[in-house]
């Protein structure tokens, strides 16, 4: 009954936001295993019915969804990890179909950004459980016969490889957590490696700024935020928005 209203402005409207926030709330609050499985099924239906909400226009809904699903990829319950991995695969696969089997750049980017944010927010991310979830996603791509002869399986492999690289860099940071200067150097190297991806560069610059604030190095934190402001201004200029 409300499909047209929900699809307005590629799903970026107040009604869809309210609906999506309800789904998101189910993921953000502790649920039983059975409830979560049903939420994952409901989300598949939402993504399938309203793909433009996640793959067109603003990336905020896709970003929020990737972040919450990835948290469950680190769940202590193997069944939930499997379900979450398969849902994330579905989001990527649906994105690939939506672009006419050309790419899944939107989801690819939001997954990397979410992993980068989760490292700071979730204890134990990148451990054995999370690595198993990445393997499940790779297996789904390799066993999907419909897209076997496309670039999709290799693109998924590239994504999981990038995630592992970020996790390895983070492990190095953990080793030097008591050495603020070395820690920030590692953060800076990671930020530089994403120079061609403004969103990711911003994510790591924000992370560097938080470390500086924590250590009381406020002028260094300010410099990070100046870099972020310059990055955003350059991006908006290139887009012709300012």
DRENDRENVO-749961 format. One line per 4 residues: number of its first residue (from 1); their letters; for each residue x, z, y of C-alpha. Coordinates in Angstrom, 2 decimals, decimal comma. Layout:
% DRENDRENVO-749961
NUM> a> X:Z:Y; ...
% end
This chain:
% DRENDRENVO-749961
1> xxxx> 0,00:0,00:0,00; 2,89:0,67:2,39; 5,36:-1,96:1,18; 5,35:-3,99:4,41
5> xxxx> 5,89:-0,89:6,55; 8,68:0,31:4,23; 10,42:-3,08:4,40; 10,30:-3,30:8,21
9> xxxx> 13,74:-3,77:9,80; 15,36:-4,11:6,33; 14,08:-0,66:5,38; 15,66:1,04:8,39
13> xxxx> 12,46:2,55:9,74; 11,06:6,10:10,07; 8,73:5,79:7,05; 11,46:4,63:4,65
17> xxxx> 13,79:7,31:6,01; 11,22:10,00:5,15; 10,73:8,57:1,64; 14,47:8,25:1,07
21> xxxx> 15,11:11,78:2,33; 12,75:13,10:-0,36; 14,76:11,30:-3,07; 17,99:12,55:-1,52
25> xxxx> 16,70:16,11:-1,42; 16,16:16,02:-5,20; 19,83:15,10:-5,62; 21,09:17,70:-3,16
29> xxxx> 19,26:20,65:-4,74; 20,01:22,07:-8,18; 17,68:20,51:-10,76; 17,16:20,77:-14,49
33> xxxx> 18,71:18,09:-16,70; 15,25:16,58:-17,41; 14,30:16,51:-13,72; 17,57:14,82:-12,78
37> xxxx> 17,14:12,11:-15,41; 13,71:11,33:-13,97; 15,11:11,28:-10,43; 17,73:8,75:-11,56
41> xxxx> 14,99:6,56:-13,09; 12,93:6,80:-9,88; 15,98:5,82:-7,80; 16,52:2,71:-9,95
45> xxxx> 12,95:1,68:-9,14; 13,48:2,35:-5,41; 16,71:0,31:-5,32; 15,10:-2,52:-7,28
49> xxxx> 11,99:-2,67:-5,06; 13,73:-2,25:-1,71; 17,25:-3,73:-2,06; 17,57:-4,71:1,60
53> xxxx> 17,40:-1,00:2,53; 20,75:-0,49:0,81; 22,45:-3,88:1,24; 21,38:-5,07:4,71
57> xxxx> 21,72:-3,64:8,21; 23,07:-0,12:8,59; 24,98:1,40:5,69; 23,84:5,02:6,11
61> xxxx> 21,35:5,09:3,22; 23,72:3,34:0,81; 26,48:5,72:1,91; 24,38:8,87:1,37
65> xxxx> 23,23:7,66:-2,04; 26,76:6,81:-3,23; 28,01:10,22:-2,11; 25,32:12,14:-4,02
69> xxxx> 25,56:10,01:-7,18; 29,36:10,38:-7,27; 28,98:14,16:-7,18; 27,02:13,93:-10,44
73> xxxx> 29,78:11,75:-11,92; 31,74:15,01:-11,93; 28,95:17,03:-13,61; 29,80:19,47:-16,40
77> xxxx> 27,01:17,90:-18,49; 28,13:14,70:-20,22; 24,55:13,34:-20,32; 24,24:13,69:-16,52
81> xxxx> 27,66:12,09:-15,98; 26,57:9,14:-18,12; 23,25:8,76:-16,30; 24,93:9,02:-12,88
85> xxxx> 27,62:6,47:-13,85; 24,97:4,05:-15,06; 22,95:4,52:-11,86; 26,03:3,82:-9,75
89> xxxx> 26,72:0,74:-11,86; 23,11:-0,37:-11,31; 23,56:0,01:-7,54; 26,69:-2,18:-7,64
93> xxxx> 25,17:-4,73:-10,02; 22,00:-5,00:-7,93; 24,14:-5,51:-4,82; 25,98:-8,33:-6,63
97> xxxx> 22,66:-10,00:-7,53; 21,36:-9,53:-3,98; 24,27:-11,54:-2,55; 23,63:-14,41:-4,96
101> xxxx> 26,34:-13,21:-7,34; 29,06:-13,48:-4,66; 30,18:-9,88:-4,13; 29,15:-6,24:-3,83
105> xxxx> 31,21:-5,45:-0,73; 28,66:-3,01:0,74; 28,57:-0,74:-2,32; 32,29:-1,20:-3,03
109> xxxx> 33,20:0,08:0,43; 30,70:2,97:0,47; 31,90:4,19:-2,94; 35,53:4,34:-1,73
113> xxxx> 34,49:6,11:1,48; 32,38:8,61:-0,48; 35,24:9,36:-2,90; 37,53:9,96:0,09
117> xxxx> 34,99:12,40:1,55; 34,32:14,11:-1,80; 37,99:14,93:-2,23; 37,71:17,34:0,68
121> xxxx> 34,23:18,61:-0,24; 34,12:19,02:-4,04; 36,55:21,11:-6,09; 37,92:19,34:-9,17
125> xxxx> 36,93:15,82:-8,18; 39,33:13,41:-9,89; 39,71:15,49:-13,04; 38,99:14,42:-16,62
129> xxxx> 35,21:14,43:-16,17; 35,34:12,11:-13,16; 37,83:9,81:-14,89; 35,44:9,52:-17,84
133> xxxx> 32,68:8,42:-15,46; 34,93:5,69:-14,05; 35,56:4,49:-17,62; 31,79:4,38:-18,28
137> xxxx> 31,31:2,18:-15,18; 34,06:-0,18:-16,38; 32,52:-0,33:-19,85; 29,10:-1,20:-18,39
141> xxxx> 30,65:-4,10:-16,46; 32,57:-5,41:-19,48; 29,51:-5,22:-21,76; 27,10:-6,88:-19,31
145> xxxx> 26,75:-10,34:-20,86; 24,74:-11,86:-17,99; 27,63:-11,52:-15,52; 30,43:-11,88:-18,07
149> xxxx> 31,70:-15,17:-16,60; 31,55:-14,08:-12,95; 34,06:-12,14:-10,82; 31,98:-8,97:-11,14
153> xxxx> 33,77:-7,26:-14,08; 37,19:-7,76:-12,47; 35,83:-6,58:-9,09; 34,49:-3,41:-10,74
157> xxxx> 37,88:-2,88:-12,40; 39,55:-3,31:-8,99; 37,19:-0,72:-7,48; 37,89:1,90:-10,16
161> xxxx> 41,63:1,17:-9,79; 41,39:1,78:-6,02; 39,54:5,04:-6,64; 42,28:6,20:-9,03
165> xxxx> 44,90:5,31:-6,40; 43,12:7,50:-3,84; 42,87:10,31:-6,39; 46,59:10,05:-7,23
169> xxxx> 47,48:10,18:-3,54; 45,27:13,24:-3,22; 47,02:14,90:-6,16; 50,30:14,41:-4,28
173> xxxx> 48,70:16,00:-1,22; 47,67:18,97:-3,35; 51,30:19,47:-4,34; 52,27:19,65:-0,68
177> xxxx> 49,27:21,63:0,59; 51,59:24,40:1,82; 53,75:21,91:3,70; 51,53:20,78:6,63
181> xxxx> 53,94:18,11:7,87; 54,38:16,48:4,45; 50,63:16,69:3,85; 49,84:14,90:7,11
185> xxxx> 52,51:12,27:6,37; 50,77:11,47:3,08; 47,40:11,33:4,88; 48,89:9,00:7,49
189> xxxx> 50,32:6,68:4,81; 46,91:6,51:3,15; 45,20:5,79:6,49; 47,73:3,00:7,21
193> xxxx> 47,13:1,44:3,78; 43,49:0,91:4,84; 44,34:-0,74:8,18; 42,22:-3,75:7,20
197> xxxx> 39,19:-1,57:6,44; 38,09:0,25:9,62; 35,57:2,54:7,91; 38,16:3,85:5,44
201> xxxx> 40,86:4,18:8,08; 38,42:6,26:10,14; 37,63:8,45:7,11; 41,29:9,36:6,59
205> xxxx> 41,98:9,82:10,30; 39,05:12,26:10,42; 40,55:14,06:7,42; 43,95:14,26:9,18
209> xxxx> 42,27:15,67:12,27; 40,61:18,43:10,21; 44,01:19,41:8,74; 45,54:19,55:12,24
213> xxxx> 42,66:21,71:13,53; 43,04:24,03:10,51; 46,75:24,42:11,30; 46,10:24,98:14,99
217> xxxx> 47,75:21,68:15,99; 45,04:20,71:18,47; 46,99:18,05:20,40; 47,73:16,22:17,11
221> xxxx> 44,04:16,48:16,13; 43,10:15,04:19,53; 45,45:12,08:18,93; 43,70:11,40:15,61
225> xxxx> 40,33:11,34:17,38; 41,73:9,05:20,09; 42,82:6,65:17,31; 39,31:6,86:15,81
229> xxxx> 37,71:6,12:19,21; 40,05:3,14:19,69; 39,25:1,88:16,19; 35,49:2,09:16,81
233> xxxx> 35,83:0,42:20,25; 37,90:-2,44:18,76; 35,38:-2,92:15,95; 32,41:-2,99:18,34
237> xxxx> 34,23:-5,42:20,64; 34,92:-7,81:17,77; 31,26:-7,58:16,78; 30,32:-8,45:20,38
241> xx> 28,37:-5,22:20,77; 30,27:-3,99:23,86
% end
